[in-house]
Amino acid sequence: MKKLLAIILAINLIAFAAHAETDKIRMSGTICPSCDQNLEKSFSELKAVDKVSVDIKGMVVTVKTKAGQILTVEDIKKTLNDNGLNLVSILSSNP
């Protein structure tokens, strides 16, 4: 049952990432107030990212993709993991 739920979640997350222009990415983990710049820089370096903002208190990263570009769930997870954080969810404002 857990595998089925994980597959459904993964499919939904991929669908959000594939069609969205703006994603709100909820994260978990410990991050210092000054580390928001490192996280912002990490996301900014991704090819698909146009703009990024980090809300450390809310544990949310808002990412706007470039026109015609796709930010994959794998890219999001890797970027968060490289900064010592974990993906909680992705909410799309422009499906």
Backbone as CSV, one residue per row, in Angstrom:
resi,resn,N_x,N_y,N_z,CA_x,CA_y,CA_z,C_x,C_y,C_z
1,MET,0.814,-1.185,0.000,0.000,0.000,0.000,0.864,1.259,0.000
2,LYS,1.965,1.228,0.785,2.854,2.378,0.836,3.488,2.638,-0.523
3,LYS,3.837,1.574,-1.235,4.430,1.732,-2.565,3.437,2.368,-3.534
4,LEU,2.186,1.947,-3.455,1.151,2.495,-4.325,0.962,3.984,-4.046
5,LEU,0.901,4.353,-2.773,0.760,5.766,-2.420,1.965,6.572,-2.882
6,ALA,3.161,6.009,-2.759,4.370,6.700,-3.207,4.346,6.901,-4.716
7,ILE,3.873,5.912,-5.459,3.788,6.015,-6.919,2.775,7.088,-7.311
8,ILE,1.626,7.094,-6.654,0.599,8.103,-6.950,1.127,9.497,-6.639
9,LEU,1.799,9.667,-5.502,2.375,10.961,-5.144,3.413,11.389,-6.174
10,ALA,4.262,10.469,-6.582,5.302,10.795,-7.564,4.693,11.224,-8.894
11,ILE,3.671,10.538,-9.335,3.013,10.899,-10.596,2.390,12.285,-10.487
12,ASN,1.730,12.562,-9.383,1.130,13.885,-9.183,2.179,14.970,-9.110
13,LEU,3.284,14.724,-8.431,4.348,15.719,-8.345,4.980,15.980,-9.703
14,ILE,5.175,14.932,-10.487,5.735,15.103,-11.827,4.780,15.903,-12.695
15,ALA,3.497,15.621,-12.587,2.513,16.369,-13.372,2.534,17.845,-13.001
16,PHE,2.625,18.150,-11.703,2.699,19.552,-11.278,3.938,20.210,-11.844
17,ALA,5.078,19.553,-11.726,6.335,20.144,-12.178,6.368,20.306,-13.690
18,ALA,5.742,19.393,-14.398,5.800,19.429,-15.854,4.960,20.553,-16.449
19,HIS,3.881,20.967,-15.789,2.966,21.937,-16.374,2.975,23.303,-15.690
20,ALA,3.739,23.445,-14.644,3.658,24.669,-13.854,4.651,25.722,-14.298
21,GLU,4.240,26.972,-14.159,5.155,28.077,-14.338,5.682,28.534,-12.985
22,THR,4.874,28.384,-11.951,5.287,28.756,-10.604,4.967,27.612,-9.655
23,ASP,5.969,27.214,-8.875,5.791,26.149,-7.893,6.119,26.681,-6.513
24,LYS,5.308,26.315,-5.531,5.631,26.567,-4.134,6.079,25.231,-3.565
25,ILE,7.323,25.185,-3.163,7.938,23.946,-2.703,8.064,23.997,-1.181
26,ARG,7.350,23.095,-0.511,7.455,23.008,0.953,8.584,22.051,1.270
27,MET,9.384,22.438,2.266,10.548,21.638,2.615,10.594,21.404,4.116
28,SER,11.436,20.470,4.523,11.644,20.216,5.940,13.144,20.070,6.177
29,GLY,13.514,20.223,7.420,14.919,20.123,7.787,15.323,21.350,8.577
30,THR,16.590,21.418,8.905,17.106,22.537,9.676,17.914,23.437,8.761
31,ILE,17.601,24.719,8.794,18.318,25.668,7.955,18.518,26.958,8.750
32,CYS,19.701,27.514,8.643,19.987,28.755,9.367,19.467,29.945,8.566
33,PRO,19.184,31.053,9.243,18.638,32.221,8.545,19.521,32.728,7.399
34,SER,20.829,32.598,7.533,21.710,33.084,6.470,21.865,32.083,5.325
35,CYS,21.380,30.865,5.520,21.511,29.831,4.484,20.496,30.009,3.359
36,ASP,19.532,30.912,3.536,18.537,31.112,2.486,19.196,31.574,1.189
37,GLN,20.293,32.319,1.291,20.998,32.780,0.093,21.623,31.612,-0.659
38,ASN,22.162,30.631,0.069,22.730,29.450,-0.579,21.657,28.646,-1.298
39,LEU,20.514,28.499,-0.654,19.412,27.758,-1.255,18.891,28.487,-2.489
40,GLU,18.749,29.797,-2.384,18.301,30.601,-3.520,19.288,30.486,-4.679
41,LYS,20.567,30.543,-4.383,21.596,30.417,-5.424,21.533,29.032,-6.087
42,SER,21.353,27.992,-5.280,21.285,26.628,-5.812,20.132,26.471,-6.800
43,PHE,18.956,26.999,-6.449,17.821,26.915,-7.360,18.041,27.796,-8.589
44,SER,18.633,28.966,-8.406,18.872,29.885,-9.522,19.798,29.288,-10.576
45,GLU,20.665,28.385,-10.166,21.611,27.765,-11.086,20.973,26.697,-11.974
46,LEU,19.753,26.280,-11.650,19.067,25.282,-12.479,18.616,25.933,-13.781
47,LYS,18.805,25.228,-14.879,18.507,25.749,-16.217,17.067,26.244,-16.366
48,ALA,16.133,25.549,-15.776,14.705,25.860,-15.961,14.224,27.034,-15.111
49,VAL,15.011,27.458,-14.139,14.541,28.464,-13.169,14.772,29.882,-13.670
50,ASP,13.691,30.675,-13.603,13.762,32.088,-13.954,13.953,32.934,-12.701
51,LYS,13.084,32.732,-11.697,13.154,33.489,-10.442,12.916,32.540,-9.282
52,VAL,13.509,32.877,-8.152,13.326,32.066,-6.954,13.325,32.965,-5.721
53,SER,12.480,32.610,-4.756,12.504,33.282,-3.463,12.365,32.230,-2.372
54,VAL,13.012,32.495,-1.240,13.033,31.538,-0.148,12.422,32.175,1.093
55,ASP,11.460,31.470,1.696,10.855,31.884,2.959,11.284,30.860,4.010
56,ILE,12.350,31.198,4.741,12.897,30.268,5.724,11.894,29.988,6.841
57,LYS,11.232,31.016,7.348,10.277,30.822,8.446,9.131,29.912,8.032
58,GLY,8.630,30.083,6.822,7.541,29.258,6.319,8.000,27.957,5.703
59,MET,9.330,27.789,5.564,9.928,26.599,4.945,9.364,26.357,3.545
60,VAL,9.306,27.453,2.743,8.775,27.392,1.383,9.743,28.070,0.424
61,VAL,9.953,27.428,-0.716,10.701,28.030,-1.812,9.699,28.241,-2.946
62,THR,9.650,29.455,-3.488,8.786,29.744,-4.623,9.670,29.875,-5.849
63,VAL,9.373,29.062,-6.855,10.193,29.013,-8.061,9.337,29.303,-9.282
64,LYS,9.776,30.250,-10.097,9.127,30.507,-11.377,10.044,29.962,-12.468
65,THR,9.488,29.127,-13.334,10.289,28.553,-14.402,10.284,29.450,-15.633
66,LYS,11.296,29.252,-16.455,11.369,29.975,-17.725,10.312,29.400,-18.657
67,ALA,9.848,30.213,-19.592,8.842,29.764,-20.557,9.350,28.533,-21.308
68,GLY,8.515,27.512,-21.358,8.847,26.295,-22.085,9.810,25.367,-21.358
69,GLN,10.220,25.717,-20.157,11.158,24.889,-19.390,10.410,24.068,-18.347
70,ILE,11.001,22.967,-17.957,10.411,22.078,-16.965,11.382,21.907,-15.812
71,LEU,10.894,22.125,-14.609,11.659,21.851,-13.405,11.175,20.517,-12.865
72,THR,12.020,19.518,-12.911,11.598,18.172,-12.524,11.632,17.981,-11.018
73,VAL,10.889,17.008,-10.561,10.877,16.652,-9.152,12.278,16.216,-8.732
74,GLU,12.967,15.517,-9.602,14.327,15.068,-9.299,15.252,16.259,-9.071
75,ASP,15.140,17.301,-9.912,15.948,18.514,-9.734,15.641,19.182,-8.398
76,ILE,14.371,19.249,-8.061,13.945,19.871,-6.804,14.502,19.089,-5.619
77,LYS,14.316,17.766,-5.629,14.800,16.924,-4.530,16.312,17.047,-4.367
78,LYS,17.042,16.983,-5.486,18.507,17.060,-5.434,18.956,18.400,-4.873
79,THR,18.348,19.474,-5.330,18.731,20.803,-4.861,18.475,20.941,-3.367
80,LEU,17.325,20.472,-2.918,17.029,20.519,-1.489,17.990,19.640,-0.698
81,ASN,18.193,18.409,-1.170,19.083,17.480,-0.471,20.512,18.014,-0.400
82,ASP,20.978,18.649,-1.476,22.328,19.228,-1.479,22.470,20.331,-0.440
83,ASN,21.352,20.897,-0.019,21.345,21.948,0.999,20.889,21.423,2.360
84,GLY,20.849,20.096,2.505,20.503,19.477,3.782,19.023,19.496,4.111
85,LEU,18.169,19.610,3.076,16.726,19.699,3.280,16.009,18.575,2.550
86,ASN,14.735,18.403,2.857,13.922,17.359,2.239,12.662,17.970,1.631
87,LEU,12.201,17.374,0.553,10.965,17.779,-0.100,9.768,17.286,0.696
88,VAL,8.819,18.185,0.967,7.567,17.809,1.625,6.462,17.757,0.585
89,SER,6.314,18.842,-0.206,5.271,18.873,-1.222,5.565,19.962,-2.234
90,ILE,4.869,19.875,-3.351,4.966,20.885,-4.398,3.536,21.318,-4.723
91,LEU,3.287,22.606,-4.638,1.991,23.155,-5.009,2.184,24.058,-6.217
92,SER,1.365,23.860,-7.221,1.478,24.638,-8.442,0.407,25.720,-8.474
93,SER,0.799,26.941,-8.849,-0.184,28.001,-8.968,-0.628,28.201,-10.406
94,ASN,0.051,27.579,-11.355,-0.291,27.697,-12.776,-0.247,26.339,-13.457
95,PRO,-1.179,25.460,-13.166,-1.140,24.123,-13.781,-1.420,24.168,-15.263
